[in-house]
Amino acid sequence: MKKLFLLGLCLIIGLAFALEPLPESVSKPIQRHQSAQDAKQSREAPVFSFSKAPYSLMTSYYDFMLGGVNSLPLRTIPDAAGGGYYLTFHAISFPPALRKVFYAHLDPAGNMTDCQEIMGSSLSEGYPVMDLDPASGIPIYAWHAGPDSLGIMRVMFTCDPLIDGIPGSFAPAQIIIENPVELGDTADNRFLWPQIQIGPSPNPNMRRLYVATRNAITHVPDGYLCENVMIAYADFDSDMLRTGAALSWSYTTVPELDQWNHDTVNYRRPQLSFNVDNSGNIYLTGHHYASEIEYGDIIVEEDLDIFICPNYGEGAWSWTRAYSDLPSWNPPEAPGSYTGFFKVNGQPIPDEDMNWKMYNSPNHNTIVDSDGRVHTIGLWALMYRAALMYEYLDDCQTVKSFVYDPRDQSVSFQEIYPQNDPDNAFTPYYQPWDAEAPWGVPDSYTYMDGDYHLDYERNFPFPYWDIGQHEEGMRYLYNSQKLSKINDQDMMVAVWQDSQLARQAHIPSAFYPDTSAFISTSEIMICVSQDAAESWSKPIRLNNIETPELAGIKPMWACPADLVKYLGTRDGKKIGRLGLLFYDDYTWGSCSVLPNDFGYPDGGRVMFTELEIEFPDPSIGTDDPSYELPAICSIKAAYPNPFKDQLNISLELKDASQDYKFKIYNVKGQLVHSAAGNAKGSFELNWGGRDAKGTKLPSGIYLLSLSTKGQQAMRKVILY
C-alpha cells in the first residue's frame, strides 16, 4: 500500500505547473474470468434532437477539465435577462502560451456573440467558475492565478457589469485569497480550485457570494494528499456589481478537515463539493478515503460526509456521517453451483463481503432542491473489503446519488443508471447479473471451452478507456458526474461519460460483442428527470458512431448547463432544452496531465451544443408513493429444503376464488415446470424435481413463482 501512495508524489512533480487535482491510492481489481460476456443493455432513451448542432468556440491546446472540477461552468440566462448562455473555461490559445481563463456569451439561438480572455494578465490562470446574480443577471467569475515572480498564487474574482446591456466589459479583478495562507500553526497553506455559489444574505437587499477552495498543501506525513477547505464569503448588491466596488471578504474552515490535513496517524482524503440553501446553510458533501499512515491499512468507517455551517457561513460547523456501502451478492460460478463466481486468490468472496461503495468520485457536484434536500452525485463501484484494502471491479461501476434531508438528518440513495427493476424483491439495488426475473439468480451464462462464464452488464463511467494511463491515475483524474439544478417545472439532468464500448474494442475477447467501431470514442450519457429526481430515465447516448452530429469528434469533459430551459408540453410530456459544453480532443486522452503515453499536446476544440429533449413521464401506480398494494398471493412454505425426491409447497391466495399460475425456473431463468388453476385460501402443490416431460432435473438452485392479478410471490429452493 505504501508503494501505491507514491503515485500521488510522482504526479505532483509532473503537474507542478498545471496544478491538477491528484489521484488517491490505487486499489487492485478483483480477480475474475476475463472472458465473461456482456449482458445485452437496452439503449432506449428519451426522444431528442439537436436544437443547435455542435460547433467550436475556439481551439485550445489544454486538453483537461474545461473549468472548475466541482462546478457547472455553463449557465442558462433567464429569458427575462435576455436568454442564451454565459460560460467560462480555461484554454491555451497556442503553444507555448500560458493557460488563460476565457468567457463566452451565446445568444438565445445558441450562437456565440463573444469569446475572449477575462483579464488578459501575464500569469497562468485556471479552473474558472461562475454564477449569475439572481437579482441583476450579472455574471460573476472566480479562478486561481499564478504563480507570479514571487511564487504567489491567488484566487481572483470579477464580474461583468453588462454596461449598456452588452456583455464583456469586466470590472477590475479583486483578490479573494492570497497564498500562502496562515491557518492554525502552519503558514504555508495554498488554497486553490474554487467553487462558487450565490445565496441569500442576512443583510436586507443583499446577496451573499461564497467561494470554496481546496488546500494544495498537505501536512500529513509522507506527502499524503488531504485537501481541507476554506470558504470565503462576501455580501453585495446590484449597484456594487455595476460599479466594480471592492467586496469585503470573511473566511471559514471546517475543523475536522483542518485536523485531517495535520493528522500524523490516520490518513483521510476528502472529495467534497459544496452548495448553499435558501436558509443560509452551507453544505460540503461527498465522501472520503481513510487508511492508517504507517502501514496503509484501510480504516472501516462511515465514509459519506455532510459538513454543515448555518447562519450564512458564520455559525459553527457540524458533521453528519453515513456509510456509502450498499449490499450485493456473489452469484454462482455455474448453474447449480454453490461456489461464488467472483474470487480473490482463488477463494470465492462471501456475499456479506461484497458491496457497492462510493469511489473514484472527486469531480462531482451538489445541488439543493426546493425542499432543502441536498443531492450529491457520484460513482459506486462493486467492491470487496479485504483485510488491508478495498478491491473492486473496473467494469462494475454505477452512477448514483445520495440525498441528505436536513429535516430529519437522514441519508438515502437513488440509482441514476443502471437502475434496479422495481419488481426485484430479492435486492433493493441493481446487480449487473440480475436484471430480469426470476430474481436472485443470474440472468444467463455462456458455456464455452468446457466452462461456464457469467454474463453481466458492464459499465465504465469514465471519458477514457485505459486504466493504466497517468500511472493508473486515470480513473481518479478523469471521472466527472454532474447534476443540473431543478427548474421550476421539476426538470433536471445527470451527465457523465462512459467508455465501456471503447474498452471492449481495445481489449477484445471472443466472449465480448464486437465493439470495434467504438474504438475511438467515449459516450456522453444524459439521464433526465421530470419529477425533481424522484425517478430517472435511461440515458441518451451521444458518440461519434451513432450520433451523426458528432461524426469525427472525440467528446471529452462534457458538462451540462445549470438549468434545463422549459419550452412547454407535447402530447402531455414536458419539453426542455439543454446546453452542453464539451471538448473535441484531437488525441484522445489528456496530453496536459503528466506522465502520459500521448506525447506533446496537439490540442482540440472547446465545443457547445444544445439538445431539445422530450422528458418521459414515469409510470406511477398510485398517487401516494408510500402506499403498497396488499399481498394477495404468497408461497408460505416449501419443505424439505434442500430436497431430493419430493417438495411440498404451501401456497395462499387471499382474495375470492381466482386464477393463478405456478412456475418453476432453473438458475439460468429457463422455465422447467408450470401449473395453473383456480383456488381460494390455502392449498398445496407437490413437485418431484422433474420437468414437464418427467425427466429428472440436475441438482441446483430453482426458483418457485406464484402469480395472480398482476402480483407475484417467489421463493428459492435447492434440489440435490
C-alpha positions in Angstrom: 0.0 0.0 0.0 2.9 2.4 0.8 4.1 2.0 -2.7 0.7 2.9 -4.2 0.8 6.3 -2.5 4.0 7.2 -4.3 1.7 7.7 -7.3 0.5 11.0 -5.8 4.1 12.2 -5.2 5.1 11.4 -8.8 2.1 13.2 -10.2 2.9 16.2 -8.0 6.2 16.5 -9.9 4.6 16.1 -13.3 1.8 18.6 -12.5 3.6 21.2 -10.5 2.7 23.9 -13.0 -0.6 22.6 -14.2 -1.9 22.2 -10.7 -4.4 19.5 -11.4 -6.3 17.6 -8.7 -4.2 14.5 -7.8 -5.2 10.8 -7.6 -5.7 8.8 -4.5 -4.1 5.5 -3.9 -5.0 2.8 -6.5 -6.7 -0.4 -5.4 -6.4 -3.7 -7.3 -9.3 -5.2 -9.3 -11.0 -8.3 -8.1 -9.8 -11.5 -9.8 -12.4 -12.6 -12.3 -12.9 -14.5 -15.5 -11.6 -12.3 -18.3 -14.0 -13.9 -20.8 -17.3 -13.0 -19.1 -19.7 -11.7 -21.7 -21.7 -8.5 -21.6 -25.4 -8.9 -21.0 -27.4 -7.0 -23.6 -28.1 -3.5 -22.5 -31.2 -1.6 -23.6 -30.4 1.6 -25.5 -33.9 3.1 -25.1 -33.7 6.7 -24.1 -35.7 10.0 -24.2 -36.6 11.3 -27.6 -34.3 14.2 -28.5 -33.0 16.3 -31.3 -30.2 18.9 -31.8 -31.6 22.4 -31.4 -28.0 23.6 -32.0 -25.6 21.4 -33.8 -22.1 21.1 -32.1 -19.8 23.9 -33.0 -16.4 25.2 -31.9 -15.9 28.2 -29.7 -12.1 28.1 -30.1 -9.1 25.9 -30.4 -7.3 25.0 -27.2 -4.1 23.2 -26.5 -5.0 22.5 -22.9 -6.9 19.1 -23.0 -8.0 18.6 -19.4 -11.1 19.7 -17.5 -12.6 22.8 -19.0 -13.4 24.6 -15.8 -14.0 24.0 -12.1 -14.0 20.3 -11.4 -16.9 20.5 -8.9 -18.9 23.2 -10.7 -21.0 23.9 -13.8 -19.2 26.5 -16.0 -22.2 26.8 -18.3 -25.1 29.0 -17.0 -28.5 29.4 -18.5 -29.5 33.1 -18.8 -33.2 33.6 -17.8 -35.5 34.8 -20.6 -36.2 38.0 -18.5 -32.4 38.8 -18.8 -32.2 38.2 -22.5 -31.9 34.4 -22.7 -28.9 32.4 -24.0 -25.9 31.2 -22.0 -22.8 32.5 -20.3 -19.9 30.2 -19.9 -16.3 30.1 -18.8 -13.4 27.8 -19.4 -9.6 27.7 -19.4 -7.6 27.2 -22.6 -4.2 27.6 -24.2 -4.6 29.5 -27.4 -1.4 28.4 -29.0 1.8 26.6 -27.7 3.8 27.6 -25.8 1.3 30.3 -24.4 0.1 30.2 -20.8 -3.2 28.7 -19.8 -5.8 31.5 -19.5 -9.3 32.0 -18.4 -12.0 32.8 -21.0 -15.6 33.7 -21.0 -18.2 33.4 -23.8 -21.7 34.7 -24.4 -24.2 32.8 -26.5 -27.5 34.3 -27.7 -30.9 32.7 -27.3 -30.4 30.7 -30.5 -27.1 29.3 -29.1 -24.9 31.4 -31.4 -21.7 32.8 -30.0 -21.6 36.6 -29.8 -18.4 37.0 -27.9 -15.5 34.9 -26.6 -12.4 36.4 -25.1 -9.9 36.3 -22.2 -11.4 37.6 -19.0 -8.4 39.5 -17.7 -5.5 39.3 -20.1 -2.9 39.1 -17.3 0.6 37.8 -17.7 0.0 34.9 -15.3 -1.1 31.4 -15.8 -4.8 31.0 -14.9 -7.0 28.1 -14.3 -10.2 26.3 -13.1 -12.7 29.2 -13.6 -16.2 29.0 -12.1 -19.2 31.3 -12.5 -22.7 32.1 -11.2 -25.4 34.6 -12.1 -26.7 37.2 -9.7 -30.4 36.3 -9.4 -31.4 40.0 -9.0 -29.4 41.7 -11.8 -28.5 38.8 -14.0 -24.8 39.9 -13.8 -22.4 37.0 -14.2 -19.8 36.6 -11.5 -16.5 34.7 -12.1 -13.7 33.2 -9.9 -10.5 31.4 -10.8 -6.9 30.8 -9.5 -3.9 32.6 -10.9 -0.1 32.4 -10.7 2.5 31.8 -9.5 3.9 35.3 -10.0 7.6 36.2 -9.9 7.5 35.8 -6.1 5.8 32.4 -6.3 2.5 33.7 -5.0 -0.8 32.2 -6.2 -4.2 33.9 -5.8 -7.8 33.2 -6.1 -9.4 36.0 -8.1 -12.9 37.5 -8.5 -14.6 39.7 -11.1 -18.0 40.4 -12.6 -19.3 41.6 -15.9 -21.5 44.7 -15.2 -23.2 44.4 -18.6 -22.6 48.0 -19.5 -25.4 49.2 -21.8 -26.6 45.6 -21.6 -23.6 44.4 -23.6 -21.5 41.5 -22.1 -17.7 41.5 -22.0 -16.8 44.7 -20.0 -15.2 43.2 -16.9 -14.7 45.0 -13.6 -11.1 45.1 -12.3 -10.2 41.8 -10.7 -10.2 41.5 -6.9 -8.2 39.1 -4.8 -10.2 36.7 -2.7 -7.3 34.7 -1.3 -3.6 35.5 -1.5 -1.5 32.5 -0.8 0.3 31.3 1.2 -2.3 31.4 4.0 -1.6 31.1 7.7 -4.0 28.6 9.3 -3.6 27.3 12.8 0.1 26.7 13.4 1.1 26.5 9.7 1.7 29.4 7.3 2.3 27.6 4.0 -1.3 26.7 3.1 -2.3 27.2 -0.5 -6.0 27.3 -1.3 -6.9 26.9 -5.0 -9.5 25.2 -7.3 -12.5 27.4 -6.5 -16.2 26.6 -6.4 -18.8 29.3 -6.4 -22.4 29.8 -5.2 -24.7 32.7 -4.6 -27.2 32.6 -1.7 -29.3 34.8 0.5 -27.7 37.3 2.9 -28.7 38.2 6.4 -28.4 41.8 5.3 -31.5 43.3 3.6 -31.5 43.7 -0.2 -28.1 41.9 -0.5 -26.9 38.5 -1.6 -24.0 36.6 -0.3 -21.3 35.2 -2.6 -19.5 32.1 -1.4 -16.2 30.8 -2.9 -15.0 27.4 -1.7 -11.3 26.5 -2.2 -9.1 23.4 -1.5 -5.7 23.3 0.0 -2.9 22.1 -2.3 -0.5 21.7 0.6 -0.7 18.7 2.9 0.8 18.4 6.4 0.2 14.6 6.6 3.5 12.6 6.8 5.0 11.3 3.5 3.1 13.9 1.5 -0.3 12.1 1.6 -2.7 14.5 0.0 -5.6 15.9 2.1 -7.3 19.0 0.7 -9.0 20.8 3.6 -11.4 23.5 2.5 -11.5 27.3 3.1 -14.7 29.2 2.1 -14.6 32.9 1.5 -17.9 34.9 1.6 -18.9 38.5 0.9 -22.2 40.4 0.6 -23.1 42.5 -2.4 -25.9 44.2 -4.2 -26.6 45.1 -7.8 -25.0 48.6 -7.6 -21.8 47.1 -6.1 -21.5 44.8 -9.1 -22.3 47.5 -11.7 -19.7 49.9 -10.2 -17.0 47.2 -9.5 -16.9 48.1 -5.8 -14.5 46.1 -3.7 -16.1 43.3 -1.7 -15.2 42.7 2.0 -14.3 39.0 2.4 -14.7 36.8 5.5 -13.5 33.2 5.8 -14.4 29.9 7.4 -12.8 26.5 7.5 -14.0 23.1 8.7 -12.3 22.0 12.0 -12.5 18.3 11.1 -10.9 18.8 7.7 -8.2 21.1 9.1 -7.4 18.3 11.6 -7.3 15.7 8.8 -4.7 17.9 7.0 -2.4 17.6 10.0 -3.1 14.1 11.2 0.1 12.1 11.8 -1.6 8.7 12.5 -4.5 8.3 10.1 -4.9 9.5 6.5 -8.2 10.8 5.2 -8.7 12.4 1.8 -12.0 14.2 1.4 -13.7 14.6 -2.0 -16.3 17.3 -1.5 -18.5 19.7 -3.5 -20.5 22.5 -2.0 -23.7 24.4 -2.2 -25.9 26.7 -0.2 -29.6 26.7 0.5 -32.2 29.5 0.9 -32.0 29.4 4.7 -28.3 30.4 4.9 -26.8 27.0 5.4 -23.6 25.9 3.6 -23.2 22.3 2.7 -19.9 20.4 1.9 -20.9 16.9 0.8 -19.2 13.9 -0.7 -17.0 11.1 0.6 -13.5 10.3 1.9 -10.9 7.6 1.7 -9.3 6.5 5.0 -6.3 4.4 5.9 -3.6 4.2 8.5 -0.5 6.2 7.6 2.3 3.8 8.8 1.1 0.6 7.1 -1.6 1.8 4.7 -4.3 -0.5 6.1 -7.8 0.7 5.4 -10.0 2.2 8.1 -13.5 0.9 8.0 -15.7 3.8 9.0 -18.6 5.9 7.8 -17.3 7.4 4.5 -20.1 9.7 3.4 -19.7 13.3 4.7 -22.2 16.1 5.1 -20.5 19.2 6.7 -23.0 21.9 7.5 -22.4 25.6 8.5 -25.5 27.5 9.5 -26.1 31.3 9.8 -24.7 32.2 6.3 -21.3 30.8 7.0 -20.9 32.5 10.4 -22.1 29.5 12.5 -20.3 26.5 13.9 -19.7 23.6 11.6 -21.5 20.2 12.3 -20.7 16.9 10.7 -23.2 14.2 9.6 -21.8 10.8 8.5 -23.1 7.7 6.9 -21.8 4.5 5.1 -21.9 4.6 1.3 -22.0 0.7 1.4 -24.9 -0.8 -0.5 -25.5 -4.6 -0.5 -24.5 -7.0 -3.3 -24.1 -10.8 -3.5 -21.7 -13.2 -5.3 -23.5 -15.2 -8.0 -22.7 -18.9 -8.5 -19.8 -19.6 -10.9 -22.0 -22.1 -12.9 -25.7 -23.2 -12.9 -26.4 -25.2 -9.8 -23.0 -24.4 -8.3 -22.6 -23.3 -4.6 -19.3 -21.7 -5.4 -19.2 -17.9 -6.0 -18.2 -16.5 -9.4 -16.0 -13.7 -8.0 -12.8 -14.8 -6.3 -9.8 -13.4 -4.6 -6.7 -15.6 -4.6 -8.8 -18.5 -5.8 -11.3 -18.2 -3.0 -14.9 -17.1 -3.5 -15.9 -13.8 -1.9 -18.6 -14.3 0.7 -21.8 -12.4 -0.1 -21.6 -10.3 3.1 -18.2 -9.0 2.0 -19.4 -7.7 -1.4 -21.0 -4.3 -1.6 -21.3 -1.1 -3.7 -19.3 1.8 -2.4 -18.8 5.4 -3.5 -15.4 5.5 -5.0 -13.3 7.4 -7.6 -15.6 10.4 -7.4 -13.7 13.6 -6.7 -15.2 15.6 -9.6 -18.9 15.6 -8.7 -21.2 18.4 -7.8 -24.0 19.0 -5.3 -27.5 20.6 -5.7 -30.2 21.7 -3.2 -33.9 21.1 -4.1 -36.9 23.2 -3.2 -37.5 21.1 0.0 -33.9 21.8 1.2 -32.7 18.3 0.4 -29.1 18.0 -0.7 -28.3 15.7 -3.7 -24.7 14.6 -4.4 -23.9 12.5 -7.5 -21.1 10.0 -7.7 -19.8 6.6 -8.8 -20.5 3.5 -6.8 -18.1 0.6 -7.5 -18.7 -3.1 -6.8 -16.1 -3.7 -4.0 -14.7 -6.4 -1.8 -13.3 -5.4 1.6 -10.1 -7.4 2.1 -8.2 -7.3 5.4 -6.0 -4.4 4.5 -7.6 -2.7 1.5 -10.6 -2.3 -0.8 -10.6 -4.1 -4.2 -13.1 -3.5 -6.9 -14.3 -4.4 -10.4 -13.4 -1.9 -13.0 -16.4 -2.6 -15.2 -19.0 -2.8 -12.5 -19.5 0.8 -11.6 -22.8 2.7 -11.5 -23.9 6.3 -11.2 -26.0 7.0 -8.1 -26.7 9.9 -5.8 -27.1 10.2 -2.1 -29.7 12.6 -0.6 -29.4 14.3 2.7 -32.6 15.6 4.3 -31.9 18.2 6.9 -35.4 17.9 8.3 -34.6 14.5 9.9 -30.8 14.3 9.1 -31.4 11.2 7.1 -29.3 9.9 4.2 -31.0 7.9 1.3 -29.7 6.6 -2.0 -31.0 6.9 -5.5 -29.9 4.9 -8.6 -29.5 7.0 -11.7 -28.0 4.4 -14.1 -28.2 1.5 -14.2 -31.3 1.1 -12.0 -32.7 -1.9 -10.2 -36.0 -3.3 -11.5 -38.8 -2.1 -9.1 -40.2 -5.7 -9.1 -37.0 -7.1 -7.8 -37.8 -8.0 -4.2 -34.6 -10.0 -3.8 -32.3 -7.0 -3.5 -33.0 -3.3 -3.3 -30.1 -2.2 -5.6 -29.1 -3.1 -9.1 -26.8 -6.1 -9.7 -25.4 -6.4 -13.2 -26.1 -10.1 -13.5 -29.7 -10.0 -12.2 -31.6 -7.5 -14.4 -34.5 -9.8 -15.2 -36.9 -12.1 -13.4 -36.7 -14.6 -11.8 -34.8 -12.5 -9.2 -32.0 -13.8 -7.1 -30.5 -16.0 -9.8 -28.1 -14.9 -12.6 -29.8 -13.9 -15.9 -27.6 -16.1 -18.1 -24.3 -17.9 -18.6 -22.3 -18.7 -21.7 -20.9 -22.2 -21.9 -17.7 -22.4 -24.0 -14.5 -24.4 -23.9 -15.8 -26.7 -21.2 -16.6 -23.9 -18.7 -19.4 -21.6 -17.8 -18.9 -17.8 -18.0 -21.2 -15.4 -16.2 -23.0 -12.9 -18.5 -23.2 -9.5 -16.8 -23.7 -5.9 -17.9 -20.6 -3.8 -17.9 -20.2 0.0 -17.4 -17.1 2.0 -17.4 -18.2 5.6 -16.5 -15.0 7.4 -17.4 -14.3 9.5 -20.6 -11.3 7.4 -21.5 -10.8 3.6 -21.7 -7.3 2.9 -20.4 -6.9 2.5 -16.6 -3.1 2.4 -16.9 -2.8 6.0 -18.1 -1.1 8.6 -15.8 0.4 5.8 -13.7 -3.1 4.3 -13.1 -4.4 7.6 -12.0 -6.8 8.0 -15.0 -10.0 7.0 -13.1 -9.4 9.5 -10.3 -8.3 12.3 -12.6 -10.8 11.9 -15.5 -14.1 11.0 -13.8 -16.8 13.6 -13.8 -20.5 13.3 -12.8 -22.7 16.4 -12.8 -26.3 17.3 -11.9 -28.1 20.3 -13.2 -30.3 22.3 -10.8 -34.0 21.6 -10.7 -36.0 24.1 -12.7 -39.5 25.4 -11.8 -41.1 22.5 -13.7 -39.1 19.9 -11.7 -36.9 19.1 -14.7 -33.2 18.2 -14.4 -30.4 16.1 -15.9 -27.5 14.0 -14.8 -24.5 14.0 -17.2 -21.3 11.9 -17.3 -19.3 9.9 -19.8 -18.8 6.1 -20.4 -16.1 4.3 -22.4 -17.1 0.7 -22.0 -17.6 0.1 -25.7 -14.1 1.5 -26.5 -12.6 -0.5 -23.6 -14.0 -3.7 -25.1 -12.7 -2.7 -28.6 -9.2 -2.2 -27.2 -9.3 -5.4 -25.1 -11.1 -7.8 -27.4 -12.3 -11.2 -26.4 -14.3 -14.0 -28.0 -16.9 -13.5 -25.2 -17.4 -9.8 -25.8 -19.7 -8.4 -28.5 -17.8 -6.7 -31.4 -17.5 -3.0 -30.5 -14.5 -2.2 -32.8 -16.5 0.7 -34.4 -16.3 2.5 -31.0 -12.6 2.2 -30.5 -12.0 5.9 -30.6 -15.0 7.4 -28.8 -16.4 7.7 -25.4 -20.2 8.3 -24.9 -21.8 11.4 -23.3 -24.5 10.0 -21.1 -27.6 12.1 -20.2 -30.3 10.8 -17.9 -33.3 13.1 -17.4 -35.8 13.5 -14.6 -39.1 15.4 -14.9 -40.1 15.0 -11.2 -37.2 16.6 -9.3 -35.0 13.4 -9.1 -37.8 11.1 -7.8 -37.2 9.0 -11.0 -34.6 8.9 -13.8 -34.8 7.9 -17.5 -32.5 5.6 -19.3 -29.6 7.6 -20.8 -29.3 9.5 -24.0 -26.0 8.3 -25.5 -24.0 10.6 -27.7 -21.0 9.2 -29.5 -19.2 9.7 -32.9 -20.6 6.4 -34.4 -24.3 6.5 -33.7 -24.7 10.3 -33.4 -24.2 11.9 -36.9 -23.8 15.3 -35.4 -20.6 14.1 -33.6 -19.0 12.4 -36.6 -15.2 13.0 -36.5 -15.4 14.4 -32.9 -13.8 12.8 -29.8 -16.1 14.1 -27.0 -14.4 14.7 -23.6 -15.1 16.7 -20.4 -18.8 17.0 -21.0 -20.7 19.4 -18.7 -24.4 20.4 -18.7 -25.9 23.8 -18.3 -27.0 24.6 -14.8 -30.7 24.6 -15.8 -32.9 22.9 -18.4 -34.9 25.6 -20.3 -38.6 24.6 -20.2 -40.3 25.0 -23.6 -43.8 23.6 -22.9 -45.5 20.3 -23.4 -46.0 18.0 -26.3 -48.5 15.1 -26.1 -48.6 15.7 -22.3 -44.8 15.4 -22.0 -42.5 18.2 -20.8 -40.1 19.5 -23.5 -36.8 21.1 -22.4 -33.6 22.4 -24.0 -30.2 21.5 -22.5 -26.9 23.2 -23.3 -23.8 21.1 -23.3 -20.2 22.2 -23.1 -17.5 19.7 -24.1 -14.1 19.3 -25.7 -13.2 17.7 -29.0 -9.9 16.0 -28.2 -7.7 15.6 -31.3 -5.6 13.0 -29.5 -8.0 11.1 -27.2 -6.7 11.3 -23.6 -5.1 14.2 -21.8 -1.6 15.2 -23.0 -1.6 18.1 -20.5 -1.6 15.7 -17.5 1.8 14.2 -16.8 3.0 11.5 -17.0 1.2 10.1 -20.0 1.7 8.0 -23.2 0.2 10.5 -25.6 3.1 12.8 -26.2 3.1 16.6 -26.8 -0.4 18.3 -26.5 -1.7 18.7 -30.0 -4.9 20.4 -28.9 -8.6 20.2 -29.6 -11.7 22.4 -29.7 -13.9 23.8 -27.0 -17.4 22.9 -28.2 -21.0 23.8 -27.5 -24.2 22.1 -28.5 -27.9 22.2 -27.4 -30.4 19.4 -27.3 -34.2 19.5 -27.3 -35.4 16.7 -25.1 -38.8 15.1 -24.5 -38.9 14.3 -20.8 -40.6 10.9 -20.3 -43.4 10.7 -17.7 -42.5 7.7 -15.4 -45.2 5.1 -14.8 -46.6 5.7 -11.3 -49.0 3.2 -9.9 -50.5 5.3 -7.2 -50.8 8.9 -6.2 -49.2 8.1 -2.8 -45.7 6.6 -3.4 -45.6 5.3 0.2 -48.7 3.1 -0.4 -48.1 -0.5 -1.2 -50.7 -2.9 -2.5 -51.6 -5.6 0.0 -50.2 -9.0 -0.9 -52.9 -11.3 -2.5 -50.6 -14.3 -3.0 -47.8 -15.9 -1.1 -45.6 -19.1 -1.0 -46.0 -19.8 2.7 -43.5 -22.7 2.8 -41.5 -25.2 0.7 -40.2 -28.2 2.5 -37.9 -30.0 2.9 -35.4 -27.6 1.6 -33.0 -28.7 0.3 -35.0 -31.7 -1.1 -34.1 -34.8 -3.1 -37.3 -36.6 -4.3 -40.4 -34.6 -3.2 -41.0 -30.9 -2.4 -44.2 -29.9 -0.6 -45.2 -26.4 -1.4 -47.8 -24.5 0.7 -49.5 -21.6 -1.2 -52.1 -19.0 -0.3 -54.5 -16.8 -2.3 -56.2 -14.1 -0.1 -58.9 -12.9 -2.4 -62.0 -14.7 -3.5 -61.6 -17.7 -5.8 -59.2 -16.7 -8.5 -57.0 -18.0 -11.3 -53.3 -18.5 -10.6 -50.1 -19.6 -12.4 -47.4 -21.5 -10.7 -44.0 -21.8 -12.5 -40.5 -23.2 -11.6 -37.3 -21.8 -13.2 -33.7 -23.1 -13.2 -30.7 -20.9 -12.3 -30.5 -19.7 -15.9 -34.1 -18.4 -15.8 -35.4 -21.2 -18.0 -38.9 -22.5 -17.3 -38.7 -26.2 -16.3 -42.2 -26.8 -14.8 -45.6 -25.0 -14.7 -49.1 -25.4 -13.4 -52.3 -23.3 -13.5 -55.6 -23.4 -11.8 -58.3 -21.7 -9.7 -58.2 -21.6 -5.9 -59.1 -19.7 -2.8 -57.2 -19.6 0.5 -54.5 -22.1 1.4 -53.7 -25.0 -0.8 -50.7 -27.3 -1.6 -48.8 -28.5 -4.6 -46.1 -31.1 -4.8 -43.1 -31.3 -7.1 -40.8 -34.2 -7.7 -37.8 -32.3 -9.2 -38.8 -33.2 -12.8 -39.5 -31.2 -15.9 -42.8 -31.2 -17.8 -41.7 -34.3 -19.7 -41.0 -36.2 -16.5 -37.2 -36.1 -16.8 -35.3 -35.8 -13.6 -33.6 -32.4 -13.3 -30.0 -31.9 -12.2 -29.0 -30.7 -8.8 -29.0 -26.9 -8.3 -31.0 -23.8 -7.3 -34.6 -23.5 -8.5 -37.0 -20.6 -8.2 -40.7 -21.0 -7.4 -43.1 -18.4 -8.7 -46.8 -17.9 -7.9 -48.7 -15.1 -9.8 -52.2 -13.8 -9.9 -53.9 -10.5 -10.8 -50.5 -8.8 -11.6 -48.8 -9.8 -8.3 -46.0 -12.4 -7.9 -44.5 -14.3 -5.0 -41.2 -16.1 -5.2 -39.1 -18.5 -3.2 -35.7 -20.3 -3.8 -35.3 -24.0 -3.3 -32.4 -26.4 -3.7 -32.6 -29.8 -5.3 -29.7 -32.2 -4.5 
